[in-house]
Structures are given as structure tokens and as C-alpha cells.
Amino acid sequence: MTNLLFKHLPPIYVLSSQLSSQEQREAEDALTKRGAPLTYDISEARVIISNLSKSRRARLELQWKGLFLTGDEHEDGQQHRDGKGKEPTSSQMSRLTDQDLKDGIAASASADGWPEGMVIVVKIEWVRESCRSNSALPLSPYTVLRACISQSLENKRVGTVENLDAATVTSSQAGHGDLGSLMLGLEKRAMTGARSANRYPSKRQRIKEAADHDFVGRSFSSSTQTVAARSRSSQVRPTHLLHQTTSEHDEIADAPLPPMPEWVVQNKIYSCERATPLDSPNKDFVAQLKKIKLSRLLTSDEIGVRAYSTSIAALLAYPYQIKSAREILALPGCDHKIAHLFKEYRSNDGHLDAVAELEADRVLSTLNDFYEIWGVGAITAREFYYDKGWRDRDDIVEFGWSSLSRVQQIGLKYYDEFQLKISRREVETIAATISKHAQRVTDQDMKTIIVGGYRRGKPESGDADIILSHPNQKMTYDLVSQVVKSLESEGFITHTLTLGETNTKRDQETLPINPLPQGRSGFDTLDKALVVWQDPKWPSKKSDLAINPEAKNPNPHRRVDIIISPWRTIGCAVAGWTSGTTFQRDLRRYVKKVKGWKFDSSGVRDRATGAWLDLEGWRDEATRCQDWQEAERRLFAGLGLEYREPWDRCTG
């Protein structure tokens, strides 16, 4: 056996698209063990191993990686031109595709004999079959695409070690940027050395590097990227101090700021300390900022997501239509960046360049498409794109269906139906049905509360959130499984995706200060079921089934959350599940920073002692709350906060 099967081939790159991490690693191992000149820089590669079968898709994948090719595609059967516009000779082409490269020694297949600029995309089966036969098989039967690197684009590429070194010299000769260029070169060489020592970076690191390459320097991306990543873009846009023109100074003199709300004057930074109505006079500007916030989420900029959430909440709470950047700078949580964006928004007819750029970005569009699948978060969306190499939902079905979780499979199956909004009337119908079944397994004292966007006053909702509770705590023990079984028996629930009884397992006590890892359950720790709902009745059901016993139910599938709360902390559950996302986040922050306590939908505890705090007055039966509305008001009072109506908690 020889280990020199692929030694004389030009640089080889393994394309991750449609390959799992394990498959990619196995291919790289097989090539390396047999002397292949493996590269991790696709611009250096001349043989690209992939799991693709169509030349157009291969060409598109290489473009996404920054490698642009010219010439006709392999399956068209026409000749290809090299990087200088010359056609490779027929002898060169035959040697590349038809000659059996026995033990990799054939000079015709060596890097020296390879036509300049020629790139061949080869199916991964070539590697596997060559390893089985212990000889380098002909490339032709496995070739998906033969083309040449575009010379004009190749000359413009940046980011390789050679280009970085040249940039360093040029910068030094120009008399500026010496330190930054030197650090850039050192960092690049250090990264190259580290890669040599450890050929396989972690999946997380590979995804981060790929995302940095795609998004660094974009106006909608994070400003905290690495120096090496910044070198790949000439579009970095620093934030400058806010300048004012003469006309703006005149505007200030003629139109002073309106009287600031109390929360602005007192610089209250938590959104739970102020009212945020459903309809804001600044909703159009906020809509633009929300798109940038989404891009930050998809590009893994957690700091940016929190910053934009804070700014958006302040803008939504401001009672006046903003007319100047000075107003924005007066708001807690808003800085010069938001002020600059507002100036651009006003001068650009209500549009932002960053939003236009992100809406045109194909990578971000794909990530968002994945993110909207129920069960797929931002991290998983990036993994689908950068690690799995999937480019649309069809790719997920074709190449990765078996690797998806059950929740993700359901989310993909009913993707279009889950995009449909649910009217208030339908939410009420769903709640009434759940209430009926809950009373069936308990008694008439069962309380049913619609929370989420419905309670905040939204005309339509993405899902229905229903809380069940009972004055007798024994009735809520193990209630969620009983209700789900009852609803399933009549066909209302088609799929039960998550059924958690975390609260029941700890005897319905408030979450401890330091819970055990197995005791955690998502963003809160109440018993809950996340289910797929479909009304089993429709007007023509009887006649439809008479004609076709397998007639399809035309009612759309809906996402429904059924939450169970003990009565002693029902106010915490209702407040947690009603309020907007930023309101919830700030409520937890406020309770921690100001009170030294811990808030959870299951109750409040003192961080110093771990004791449960009975803010709703449950212990005294004589004064115990008779309804959940009063319990929620007592919670706000116990926290030292002014009570906010549900429609004043619309922070987004």
C-alpha cells in the first residue's frame, strides 16, 4: 500500500456544501493520509471535492465562496478557457480527465502540468472509490464542473497571505497604517500556523469564520469584528459624532424639544418602568430598526441585538413623533448611532441604506428563511447554511430530513401554514375549546387566560398562548398531560411537540436560585405543552368524507402553547407570558439589579436567602386573590413598579 496516491495533484479543497461535519472530516483525512496537498483557502484550490451533482449548483456554490469561474459548464460538453482567455489543449484536457493516475505519479496530473487557472469540481465518490481501490481513479466519470478562474476577479481578491503581505508593504511605503498592517500580517500568519497545528477547527469556529467573511464591513453587521475579518472589506463605516448644519441650528431655535416624559427626565432605563403602547407615532422608523435588529440576530451579534432592543423599546414608548436627532439622544438607551440612522431616515424618504443592503443580501435572506422554520433558531440556521451547506428549504428536505429533530420536521412540513396569522376570534375559539377540556378533567373552577400578543391587543397573532390555573393547587398537578390527552382524543391536537412537567416534578414550587441543569426548561419553568392545533370540523366535512373517505381537512394547522400555573403565583405567570420580549427581559433585569431578587414565571425568590417571596398574598387565605387580574397587580406593587396595562407593554 502506498500513501502517495494524490501527492502530485494540485491543491485540493473539500467543499462543505451538502456534507455533514463527519463526512467532510473523513474526506479530508483520507486525502491527507494519501499525500494530497489539502488547502483551506478555496482561492488556491484547483480540485474541489463536493457532494454536488449539478454543474450550475457547483458554480453557484463557488461564487458564494468568492470563487468566480468563466467558461462553459462541464455537462454542456464544450471547451473551457483558462484564466488568460486561452483554450486548454486537447492533450491537456485528456490527460486531466481520462488518464488513469496510477499511484498519483503521472506527471500529466501534477501541479506543474495543470492548465493555468483550471478548476475541476469532483464528486466525493471519487475519493471514496480511489481509497477502496488504492489507486487514483480517472477524474472524468466523477467530474461535475470544469471551468477557469475569472482573471479580472482573481486579481482583485484579498485575504490571502500573499495579498496581506503586499498590503503591508504598500501601506508602510505610504507612511500610514504601519502598525495596523503589521498586526494584520502577524495575525494572519498566527492563524495559519494554528491551522497547521490543528487541521480541523471546531464547527463553531468554522461557522463563525464563514459568517465573518460574508458579513464583515456591511452596514447592517456588527462593528466588533476581528481585525483580520475587517481586512476583507472596504465598506467599514465608522460612527462619527453627530454634526449639525446651519439649517438644523435654526430648527432648534425655532422648535425646542417637547416636554420630556417623566421616565426620560428621570432616565429610567428599564422598559418595565414606563408605558409602551401598541400604536406608536414612531412605528415606521422602528420598523426599519427592527430589520437591522433581525440581521444582528442572524449574524450572531448578541450585543447588537440587545442594544437595538433597548433603543426600539425607548422609541416605542416616546409619546411624540420624533422630529430631530436631539430627541433621540435624550432617550435612555439611544445613542449617536440611532441618531445618525434617524437623520438618514428623514433625508432618505423614510429608508435606510443598511436595510436596503440587508434585504438584497442572498445569504441573509436564506438565513432568515431557515430561522422562520418552527424549531430552528438563529444558531441552527447558521449551522444549516455554513456547516451543512444547505441553501433553501428544498435542500433541507433532500439532504438533511433524517437529521432534523421532530419539532423541526413538523416546522418544515407546515411552514406555509405557520406563516399565516391567527385572528382574535380564532384565538378565542381555541381558548374556549381548551377551557372545556380542562374543566372536563378537573371542575368548573378552572381558570383559562389568553396571554401573549392577544392580551396586548394585537389584531392578529403568530400563535395562541393559553394559561390554565385553579384555586386548588392539587388540580394543576400533572394537569398539562391530562388536557393534552383529552384534546388529542377529539382530534384538536395533531402533534404534541413538547410536553414538559418541570414544575410538577418539583412539587409546583418556585424555581430555586440555583436550579439543577436537568431542572431547566426553556425560557421559563412552568408545565407546558407546545402543540400543533387543527380544528377537526369544517362545514362540508360530512359530504366531503362521503365522496372521499380520505378527504383532507382544509383548516390550517396552528401553533398553540398550553401553560399550567399554580394559583399562588398566577400573577407571575400572567405577567411573564403577557408582556413583550424586551419588557420581560427588563423585568428580570430590574428585579435582579434593583431588588436583588430573581423573577421567573413560577415566582420570585430572594437571591441572598433563596426564600420564596409571596408578593401576591397567597399565604393568608382571608386576603388571598380571588382573580388573576388582582394577583398580577399585587405582583407589580410588590416589585415597586407602577402597574402597566397589557396594551402598554408592547416593547417588541
C-alpha positions as CSV (number, residue, x, y, z in Angstrom):
1,M,0.0,0.0,0.0
2,T,1.3,3.5,-0.8
3,N,0.4,6.8,0.8
4,L,1.3,8.8,-2.2
5,L,-1.9,8.4,-4.3
6,F,-2.7,12.1,-4.5
7,K,0.7,13.7,-3.9
8,H,1.2,15.1,-7.4
9,L,-2.3,16.6,-7.7
10,P,-2.7,20.4,-7.5
11,P,-4.2,21.9,-4.3
12,I,-7.5,20.2,-3.2
13,Y,-10.3,21.8,-1.3
14,V,-13.3,19.9,0.3
15,L,-16.5,21.9,-0.1
16,S,-18.7,21.6,2.9
17,S,-22.0,22.1,1.0
18,Q,-24.3,19.1,1.4
19,L,-21.7,17.3,3.6
20,S,-22.0,16.7,7.3
21,S,-19.1,17.6,9.5
22,Q,-18.2,13.9,9.8
23,E,-18.3,13.4,6.1
24,Q,-16.1,16.4,5.5
25,R,-13.6,15.3,8.1
26,E,-13.5,11.7,6.7
27,A,-12.8,13.1,3.2
28,E,-10.0,15.4,4.5
29,D,-8.5,12.6,6.5
30,A,-8.5,10.2,3.5
31,L,-6.8,12.8,1.3
32,T,-4.2,13.9,3.9
33,K,-3.2,10.3,4.7
34,R,-2.5,9.8,1.0
35,G,-0.3,12.8,0.5
36,A,-2.9,15.2,-1.0
37,P,-2.0,18.9,-1.0
38,L,-5.1,19.9,1.0
39,T,-5.9,23.6,1.3
40,Y,-8.4,25.5,3.4
41,D,-8.3,28.5,1.1
42,I,-10.6,27.9,-1.8
43,S,-8.8,30.5,-4.0
44,E,-5.8,28.3,-4.0
45,A,-7.7,25.1,-4.9
46,R,-7.7,23.5,-8.4
47,V,-9.5,20.3,-7.5
48,I,-12.7,20.8,-5.4
49,I,-14.3,17.8,-3.7
50,S,-18.0,18.1,-3.2
51,N,-21.3,16.3,-2.8
52,L,-22.9,18.2,-5.6
53,S,-24.3,16.6,-8.8
54,K,-25.2,19.6,-11.0
55,S,-22.7,22.0,-12.5
56,R,-24.8,25.1,-12.2
57,R,-25.2,24.5,-8.5
58,A,-21.5,23.9,-8.2
59,R,-20.7,27.1,-9.9
60,L,-23.2,29.0,-7.7
61,E,-21.6,27.4,-4.5
62,L,-18.2,28.6,-5.6
63,Q,-19.5,32.1,-6.2
64,W,-20.9,32.1,-2.7
65,K,-17.4,31.2,-1.5
66,G,-15.9,34.1,-3.6
67,L,-14.5,32.0,-6.4
68,F,-15.8,33.2,-9.8
69,L,-15.4,31.0,-12.9
70,T,-15.5,31.5,-16.6
71,G,-16.2,29.1,-19.5
72,D,-18.9,26.7,-20.2
73,E,-20.1,24.1,-17.8
74,H,-18.9,20.5,-17.9
75,E,-22.2,18.9,-18.7
76,D,-22.7,21.1,-21.7
77,G,-19.7,19.2,-23.2
78,Q,-18.0,22.3,-24.6
79,Q,-14.4,23.5,-24.2
80,H,-13.3,25.8,-21.4
81,R,-11.0,28.8,-21.4
82,D,-8.2,29.3,-18.9
83,G,-7.6,32.4,-16.8
84,K,-5.9,34.2,-19.7
85,G,-8.7,33.5,-22.2
86,K,-6.8,30.6,-23.9
87,E,-8.4,27.3,-24.5
88,P,-6.5,24.4,-22.9
89,T,-5.1,22.0,-25.5
90,S,-6.9,18.7,-26.2
91,S,-3.9,16.8,-24.8
92,Q,-4.1,18.7,-21.6
93,M,-7.8,18.0,-21.2
94,S,-7.4,14.3,-22.0
95,R,-4.6,13.9,-19.5
96,L,-6.7,15.6,-16.8
97,T,-9.8,13.6,-17.3
98,D,-9.1,10.3,-18.9
99,Q,-5.6,9.1,-17.9
100,D,-5.5,6.7,-15.1
101,L,-3.4,8.4,-12.4
102,K,-1.8,5.3,-11.1
103,D,-0.4,5.9,-7.6
104,G,-0.5,9.6,-8.3
105,I,2.8,9.6,-10.1
106,A,1.7,10.6,-13.6
107,A,3.4,13.9,-14.4
108,S,0.4,15.0,-16.5
109,A,-1.6,15.3,-13.3
110,S,0.9,17.1,-11.3
111,A,0.6,20.7,-10.2
112,D,3.2,21.7,-12.8
113,G,1.2,20.1,-15.6
114,W,-2.1,21.6,-14.6
115,P,-3.5,24.2,-17.1
116,E,-3.3,27.6,-15.6
117,G,-6.4,28.8,-13.9
118,M,-8.2,25.4,-14.4
119,V,-10.6,24.3,-11.6
120,I,-12.4,20.9,-11.5
121,V,-15.3,20.1,-9.2
122,V,-15.3,16.4,-8.5
123,K,-17.8,14.2,-6.7
124,I,-16.8,12.9,-3.3
125,E,-17.3,9.4,-4.6
126,W,-14.0,9.8,-6.5
127,V,-12.2,10.0,-3.1
128,R,-14.0,7.0,-1.7
129,E,-13.6,4.8,-4.7
130,S,-10.0,5.7,-5.1
131,C,-9.3,4.8,-1.5
132,R,-11.1,1.5,-1.9
133,S,-9.1,0.6,-5.0
134,N,-5.9,2.0,-3.5
135,S,-5.3,4.0,-6.8
136,A,-6.2,7.4,-8.1
137,L,-9.1,6.7,-10.5
138,P,-9.8,8.8,-13.6
139,L,-11.4,12.1,-12.8
140,S,-13.7,12.3,-15.8
141,P,-16.5,10.0,-14.6
142,Y,-16.8,12.0,-11.3
143,T,-16.4,15.5,-12.7
144,V,-19.3,17.8,-12.2
145,L,-17.8,21.1,-13.5
146,R,-14.6,22.1,-15.4
147,A,-14.0,25.8,-15.7
148,C,-11.4,28.5,-15.2
149,I,-11.0,31.2,-12.7
150,S,-12.0,34.7,-13.9
151,Q,-8.8,36.6,-14.3
152,S,-10.3,40.0,-13.7
153,L,-11.9,38.9,-10.4
154,E,-8.9,36.8,-9.3
155,N,-6.6,39.9,-9.4
156,K,-9.0,41.7,-7.1
157,R,-9.1,39.0,-4.4
158,V,-7.9,39.9,-0.9
159,G,-7.4,38.0,2.2
160,T,-4.6,35.5,1.2
161,V,-1.2,35.7,3.0
162,E,0.5,37.0,-0.2
163,N,-2.0,39.8,-0.6
164,L,-1.8,40.7,3.1
165,D,2.0,40.9,2.9
166,A,1.8,43.1,-0.2
167,A,-0.7,45.3,1.5
168,T,1.6,45.7,4.5
169,V,4.4,46.8,2.3
170,T,2.3,49.2,0.3
171,S,0.9,50.7,3.5
172,S,4.3,51.1,5.0
173,Q,5.6,52.8,1.9
174,A,2.6,55.2,2.0
175,G,3.6,56.3,5.5
176,H,0.3,55.3,7.3
177,G,-1.3,52.3,8.8
178,D,2.1,50.6,9.5
179,L,1.1,49.2,12.9
180,G,-2.4,48.0,11.8
181,S,-1.0,46.3,8.7
182,L,1.8,44.7,10.6
183,M,-0.6,43.4,13.2
184,L,-2.8,42.2,10.4
185,G,0.0,40.2,8.8
186,L,1.1,38.8,12.1
187,E,-2.4,37.8,13.0
188,K,-2.9,36.1,9.6
189,R,0.4,34.2,10.0
190,A,-0.6,33.2,13.5
191,M,-3.9,31.9,12.3
192,T,-2.2,30.0,9.5
193,G,0.2,28.4,12.0
194,A,-2.6,27.5,14.3
195,R,-4.5,25.9,11.4
196,S,-1.4,23.8,10.5
197,A,-1.1,22.6,14.1
198,N,-4.8,21.7,14.2
199,R,-6.1,20.9,10.8
200,Y,-9.7,20.8,11.9
201,P,-11.1,23.9,13.6
202,S,-14.3,23.3,15.6
203,K,-17.6,23.5,13.9
204,R,-18.5,26.7,15.8
205,Q,-15.2,28.3,14.7
206,R,-15.7,27.3,11.0
207,I,-19.2,28.8,11.1
208,K,-18.0,32.0,12.7
209,E,-15.2,32.4,10.2
210,A,-17.6,31.8,7.3
211,A,-20.1,34.3,8.7
212,D,-17.4,36.9,9.3
213,H,-16.4,36.5,5.7
214,D,-19.9,37.1,4.5
215,F,-21.0,40.0,6.7
216,V,-17.9,41.9,8.0
217,G,-18.0,45.5,6.9
218,R,-21.6,45.5,5.9
219,S,-23.6,48.4,7.2
220,F,-26.0,46.1,9.0
221,S,-23.4,43.9,10.6
222,S,-21.6,44.0,13.9
223,S,-18.9,46.7,14.4
224,T,-17.0,44.3,16.7
225,Q,-15.4,42.0,14.1
226,T,-11.8,40.8,14.2
227,V,-9.0,42.8,12.5
228,A,-8.4,40.0,10.1
229,A,-12.0,39.9,9.1
230,R,-12.2,43.7,8.6
231,S,-9.3,43.5,6.1
232,R,-11.6,41.6,3.7
233,S,-13.9,44.6,3.3
234,S,-13.6,48.2,2.2
235,Q,-17.1,49.0,3.4
236,V,-16.5,49.5,7.1
237,R,-18.5,52.6,8.2
238,P,-17.3,54.2,11.4
239,T,-19.7,56.1,13.6
240,H,-18.9,59.8,13.7
241,L,-20.1,62.5,16.1
242,L,-23.4,63.9,15.2
243,H,-22.9,67.1,13.1
244,Q,-25.5,69.8,12.8
245,T,-25.9,72.1,9.8
246,T,-26.9,75.7,9.9
247,S,-30.4,74.9,9.0
248,E,-30.6,72.4,11.8
249,H,-29.4,75.0,14.3
250,D,-32.2,77.3,13.0
251,E,-34.7,74.4,13.6
252,I,-33.5,74.0,17.2
253,A,-34.1,77.7,17.9
254,D,-37.5,77.7,16.2
255,A,-38.7,74.4,17.5
256,P,-37.4,73.5,21.0
257,L,-37.8,70.0,22.3
258,P,-41.3,69.0,23.5
259,P,-41.8,68.4,27.3
260,M,-40.0,65.2,28.1
261,P,-41.9,62.4,29.8
262,E,-41.1,61.6,33.4
263,W,-39.2,58.4,32.5
264,V,-36.9,60.4,30.2
265,V,-36.3,63.2,32.8
266,Q,-35.5,60.5,35.4
267,N,-33.5,58.4,33.0
268,K,-35.4,55.2,33.7
269,I,-33.6,52.6,31.7
270,Y,-35.9,49.6,32.2
271,S,-38.9,49.3,29.8
272,C,-41.0,47.8,32.7
273,E,-40.9,51.3,34.3
274,R,-42.8,53.0,31.5
275,A,-45.8,52.6,29.3
276,T,-45.2,51.3,25.7
277,P,-48.4,51.4,23.7
278,L,-49.3,49.1,20.9
279,D,-49.5,52.0,18.4
280,S,-46.5,54.3,18.4
281,P,-46.1,57.6,16.4
282,N,-42.6,56.4,15.5
283,K,-43.6,52.9,14.3
284,D,-42.3,53.4,10.7
285,F,-38.8,54.3,11.9
286,V,-38.9,51.5,14.4
287,A,-39.9,49.0,11.6
288,Q,-36.6,49.9,9.8
289,L,-34.6,49.4,13.0
290,K,-36.3,46.0,13.7
291,K,-35.0,44.8,10.3
292,I,-31.4,45.7,11.4
293,K,-32.0,44.0,14.7
294,L,-33.0,40.9,12.9
295,S,-29.9,41.0,10.8
296,R,-27.8,41.3,14.0
297,L,-29.6,38.2,15.4
298,L,-28.9,36.2,12.2
299,T,-25.3,37.2,12.1
300,S,-24.7,36.2,15.8
301,D,-24.3,39.7,17.2
302,E,-25.9,39.3,20.6
303,I,-24.7,42.6,21.9
304,G,-26.2,44.4,18.9
305,V,-29.5,42.6,19.4
306,R,-29.7,43.7,23.0
307,A,-28.7,47.3,22.1
308,Y,-31.3,47.6,19.3
309,S,-34.0,46.0,21.5
310,T,-33.3,48.7,24.2
311,S,-33.4,51.5,21.7
312,I,-36.5,50.3,19.9
313,A,-38.3,50.0,23.3
314,A,-37.4,53.6,24.2
315,L,-38.6,54.9,20.8
316,L,-41.9,53.0,21.0
317,A,-42.5,54.5,24.5
318,Y,-41.8,58.0,23.4
319,P,-45.3,59.7,23.0
320,Y,-44.3,62.2,20.3
321,Q,-43.4,61.8,16.7
322,I,-39.6,62.4,16.6
323,K,-38.6,65.4,14.5
324,S,-34.9,65.8,15.4
325,A,-31.9,63.7,16.3
326,R,-31.6,65.6,19.6
327,E,-34.8,64.0,20.8
328,I,-33.4,60.6,20.2
329,L,-30.2,61.4,22.1
330,A,-32.3,62.4,25.1
331,L,-33.9,59.0,25.3
332,P,-32.4,56.3,27.7
333,G,-30.9,53.6,25.6
334,C,-30.5,55.6,22.4
335,D,-27.1,56.7,21.2
336,H,-25.4,58.6,18.3
337,K,-25.8,55.5,16.0
338,I,-29.6,55.6,16.3
339,A,-29.5,59.4,15.9
340,H,-27.4,59.0,12.7
341,L,-29.9,56.5,11.4
342,F,-32.8,58.8,12.1
343,K,-31.1,61.6,10.2
344,E,-30.6,59.3,7.2
345,Y,-34.2,58.1,7.5
346,R,-35.5,61.6,7.3
347,S,-33.2,62.7,4.5
348,N,-33.7,59.4,2.5
349,D,-37.5,59.5,2.3
350,G,-38.0,57.0,5.1
351,H,-35.4,54.5,4.0
352,L,-32.1,53.3,5.4
353,D,-29.2,52.1,3.2
354,A,-28.4,49.3,5.8
355,V,-31.9,47.9,5.4
356,A,-31.8,48.1,1.6
357,E,-28.4,46.3,1.7
358,L,-29.6,43.5,4.0
359,E,-32.8,43.0,2.1
360,A,-30.7,42.4,-1.1
361,D,-28.3,40.1,0.6
362,R,-29.0,36.5,-0.5
363,V,-27.1,34.9,2.4
364,L,-29.1,36.8,5.0
365,S,-32.3,36.0,3.1
366,T,-31.6,32.3,3.3
367,L,-30.7,32.5,7.0
368,N,-34.0,34.3,7.7
369,D,-35.9,31.7,5.7
370,F,-34.3,28.9,7.9
371,Y,-34.9,31.0,11.0
372,E,-38.7,31.2,10.3
373,I,-38.9,27.4,10.5
374,W,-40.5,26.4,13.8
375,G,-37.8,24.8,15.9
376,V,-34.9,26.5,14.1
377,G,-33.2,29.3,16.0
378,A,-30.6,31.7,14.7
379,I,-27.7,29.4,15.7
380,T,-29.2,26.4,14.0
381,A,-30.0,28.5,10.9
382,R,-26.3,29.4,10.6
383,E,-25.3,25.8,11.1
384,F,-27.7,24.7,8.2
385,Y,-26.1,27.3,5.9
386,Y,-22.4,27.2,6.8
387,D,-21.9,23.7,8.2
388,K,-24.4,21.7,6.2
389,G,-24.2,23.8,3.1
390,W,-28.0,24.0,2.6
391,R,-29.2,26.9,0.5
392,D,-33.0,26.6,0.7
393,R,-35.7,24.5,2.3
394,D,-35.7,22.0,-0.5
395,D,-32.0,21.3,0.4
396,I,-33.0,20.5,4.0
397,V,-35.7,18.1,2.8
398,E,-33.4,16.4,0.2
399,F,-30.2,16.2,2.2
400,G,-31.0,16.5,5.8
401,W,-34.5,15.4,6.6
402,S,-33.4,12.4,8.8
403,S,-31.0,14.6,10.8
404,L,-33.7,17.1,11.8
405,S,-35.4,17.0,15.2
406,R,-39.1,16.1,15.2
407,V,-40.0,19.7,16.0
408,Q,-38.0,20.9,13.0
409,Q,-39.6,18.3,10.7
410,I,-43.1,19.5,11.8
411,G,-42.0,23.1,11.4
412,L,-40.8,22.4,7.9
413,K,-43.8,20.4,6.9
414,Y,-46.3,23.1,8.0
415,Y,-44.0,26.0,7.2
416,D,-46.5,27.9,4.9
417,E,-49.5,27.3,7.3
418,F,-47.5,28.5,10.3
419,Q,-46.8,31.8,8.5
420,L,-50.5,32.5,8.5
421,K,-51.7,34.8,11.3
422,I,-54.4,33.9,13.7
423,S,-57.3,36.3,14.2
424,R,-58.5,37.3,17.7
425,R,-61.8,35.4,17.1
426,E,-59.9,32.2,16.3
427,V,-57.7,32.5,19.4
428,E,-60.8,32.9,21.5
429,T,-62.3,29.8,19.9
430,I,-59.1,27.8,20.6
431,A,-59.1,29.0,24.2
432,A,-62.7,28.1,24.7
433,T,-62.1,24.6,23.5
434,I,-59.0,24.2,25.8
435,S,-61.1,25.5,28.7
436,K,-63.9,23.0,28.0
437,H,-61.4,20.1,28.1
438,A,-59.6,21.4,31.2
439,Q,-62.9,21.6,33.1
440,R,-63.7,18.1,31.9
441,V,-60.6,16.7,33.6
442,T,-61.0,18.9,36.7
443,D,-64.0,21.0,37.6
444,Q,-65.8,24.3,36.8
445,D,-63.4,26.4,38.8
446,M,-60.6,26.0,36.3
447,K,-59.4,29.4,35.0
448,T,-58.4,30.0,31.4
449,I,-56.4,33.1,30.5
450,I,-55.4,34.1,27.0
451,V,-52.0,35.8,27.1
452,G,-49.3,36.7,24.6
453,G,-50.0,39.2,21.8
454,Y,-53.7,38.7,22.1
455,R,-53.8,40.2,25.6
456,R,-51.6,43.1,24.5
457,G,-54.3,43.9,21.9
458,K,-52.7,42.7,18.7
459,P,-55.3,42.2,15.9
460,E,-53.5,39.0,14.8
461,S,-51.1,36.6,16.4
462,G,-48.5,34.1,15.3
463,D,-49.6,31.6,17.8
464,A,-52.1,31.2,20.7
465,D,-50.8,31.3,24.3
466,I,-53.2,29.9,26.9
467,I,-52.6,29.7,30.7
468,L,-54.7,27.3,32.8
469,S,-54.8,27.6,36.6
470,H,-57.1,26.5,39.5
471,P,-57.5,27.9,43.1
472,N,-56.9,24.4,44.4
473,Q,-53.2,23.7,43.8
474,K,-53.8,19.9,43.6
475,M,-55.8,20.5,40.4
476,T,-52.8,21.9,38.5
477,Y,-50.6,19.0,39.4
478,D,-49.9,16.9,36.2
479,L,-52.7,18.8,34.5
480,V,-51.0,19.5,31.2
481,S,-50.7,15.8,30.2
482,Q,-54.4,15.3,31.1
483,V,-55.6,18.2,29.0
484,V,-53.4,17.3,26.0
485,K,-54.7,13.7,26.0
486,S,-58.3,14.9,26.1
487,L,-57.7,17.3,23.2
488,E,-55.9,14.6,21.2
489,S,-58.8,12.2,21.7
490,E,-61.1,14.5,19.8
491,G,-58.5,15.4,17.1
492,F,-57.8,19.0,18.0
493,I,-54.1,18.4,18.6
494,T,-52.4,16.7,15.7
495,H,-48.9,16.7,17.1
496,T,-47.5,17.2,20.6
497,L,-44.0,18.6,20.1
498,T,-43.0,19.4,23.6
499,L,-44.7,18.4,26.9
500,G,-42.8,19.5,30.0
501,E,-43.7,18.9,33.6
502,T,-40.8,20.7,35.2
503,N,-43.0,22.4,37.7
504,T,-44.9,19.3,38.7
505,K,-41.6,17.4,39.2
506,R,-40.6,20.0,41.8
507,D,-44.0,19.9,43.5
508,Q,-45.0,23.2,41.9
509,E,-42.5,25.2,43.9
510,T,-41.0,28.4,42.6
511,L,-37.7,27.8,40.6
512,P,-34.8,27.6,43.1
513,I,-32.0,30.3,42.8
514,N,-29.5,27.7,41.6
515,P,-31.6,25.0,39.8
516,L,-30.0,21.7,38.7
517,P,-29.3,21.6,34.9
518,Q,-31.9,19.0,34.4
519,G,-34.5,21.2,36.0
520,R,-34.3,23.9,33.4
521,S,-36.9,24.1,30.6
522,G,-36.6,26.8,28.0
523,F,-37.3,30.5,28.9
524,D,-39.4,29.6,31.9
525,T,-40.0,26.6,34.1
526,L,-43.8,26.1,34.2
527,D,-45.5,22.9,33.0
528,K,-46.4,23.5,29.3
529,A,-47.1,21.8,26.1
530,L,-46.2,23.2,22.6
531,V,-48.7,21.6,20.2
532,V,-49.9,21.7,16.6
533,W,-53.6,22.5,16.5
534,Q,-56.2,21.9,13.8
535,D,-59.9,22.3,14.1
536,P,-61.2,18.9,13.1
537,K,-64.6,20.3,12.0
538,W,-65.4,22.1,8.8
539,P,-68.7,23.0,7.1
540,S,-68.6,20.4,4.3
541,K,-66.9,17.7,6.3
542,K,-69.8,15.2,6.0
543,S,-70.3,15.5,2.3
544,D,-66.5,15.6,1.6
545,L,-66.0,12.4,3.5
546,A,-68.9,10.7,1.8
547,I,-67.3,11.4,-1.6
548,N,-63.7,10.6,-0.4
549,P,-63.2,9.0,3.0
550,E,-59.6,10.3,2.9
551,A,-60.6,13.9,2.2
552,K,-58.1,16.4,3.6
553,N,-59.1,18.8,6.4
554,P,-58.9,22.3,4.9
555,N,-58.4,24.1,8.2
556,P,-54.8,25.4,8.7
557,H,-52.5,24.0,11.3
558,R,-51.8,26.4,14.2
559,R,-49.1,26.7,16.9
560,V,-50.6,26.7,20.4
561,D,-48.9,26.9,23.8
562,I,-50.7,25.5,26.8
563,I,-49.2,26.7,30.1
564,I,-50.1,25.5,33.6
565,S,-49.6,27.8,36.6
566,P,-50.3,27.2,40.3
567,W,-52.7,29.8,41.7
568,R,-50.2,31.0,44.4
569,T,-48.0,32.5,41.6
570,I,-50.6,33.1,38.9
571,G,-49.7,36.8,38.7
572,C,-46.1,36.0,37.8
573,A,-47.2,33.6,35.1
574,V,-49.6,36.0,33.6
575,A,-47.1,38.9,33.7
576,G,-44.3,36.8,32.2
577,W,-46.4,35.4,29.3
578,T,-48.3,38.6,28.5
579,S,-45.5,41.2,28.2
580,G,-43.4,42.0,25.2
581,T,-40.0,40.4,24.9
582,T,-38.0,43.4,26.0
583,F,-40.4,44.2,28.8
584,Q,-39.9,40.6,30.1
585,R,-36.1,40.9,29.8
586,D,-36.1,44.3,31.6
587,L,-38.4,43.0,34.3
588,R,-35.9,40.3,35.1
589,R,-33.0,42.8,35.0
590,Y,-34.9,45.3,37.2
591,V,-35.8,42.7,39.8
592,K,-32.1,41.5,39.9
593,K,-30.4,44.9,39.9
594,V,-32.8,47.0,41.9
595,K,-34.3,44.4,44.3
596,G,-31.7,41.7,44.5
597,W,-34.3,39.1,43.7
598,K,-34.9,36.6,40.9
599,F,-38.1,36.7,38.8
600,D,-39.4,33.7,36.9
601,S,-42.9,32.9,35.7
602,S,-43.1,30.4,38.6
603,G,-42.5,33.1,41.2
604,V,-39.9,35.4,42.9
605,R,-37.1,34.5,45.2
606,D,-34.6,36.4,47.3
607,R,-31.1,35.9,45.8
608,A,-29.5,36.4,49.2
609,T,-31.5,33.8,51.2
610,G,-33.2,31.8,48.4
611,A,-36.6,32.3,50.1
612,W,-39.8,32.4,48.1
613,L,-41.4,35.9,48.2
614,D,-45.2,35.8,48.5
615,L,-45.8,39.1,46.6
616,E,-49.3,38.1,45.7
617,G,-50.5,37.5,49.2
618,W,-51.3,33.8,48.8
619,R,-50.4,32.6,52.3
620,D,-53.3,34.4,54.0
621,E,-56.5,32.7,53.0
622,A,-58.5,35.7,54.2
623,T,-56.8,38.1,51.8
624,R,-55.9,35.6,49.0
625,C,-56.6,36.9,45.5
626,Q,-59.9,35.8,44.1
627,D,-59.0,36.5,40.5
628,W,-55.7,36.5,38.5
629,Q,-56.0,40.2,37.5
630,E,-55.6,41.2,41.1
631,A,-52.7,38.8,41.6
632,E,-50.9,40.5,38.7
633,R,-51.5,43.9,40.1
634,R,-50.2,42.8,43.5
635,L,-47.0,41.5,41.8
636,F,-46.3,44.9,40.3
637,A,-46.8,46.6,43.6
638,G,-44.6,44.1,45.4
639,L,-41.9,44.8,42.9
640,G,-42.1,48.5,43.4
641,L,-43.4,49.1,39.9
642,E,-46.4,51.0,38.6
643,Y,-48.9,48.6,37.1
644,R,-48.9,48.6,33.3
645,E,-51.9,47.5,31.3
646,P,-51.1,44.7,28.9
647,W,-51.5,47.1,25.9
648,D,-48.8,49.3,27.5
649,R,-46.2,46.5,27.4
650,C,-45.7,46.4,23.6
651,T,-42.0,46.7,23.6
652,G,-41.5,44.1,20.8
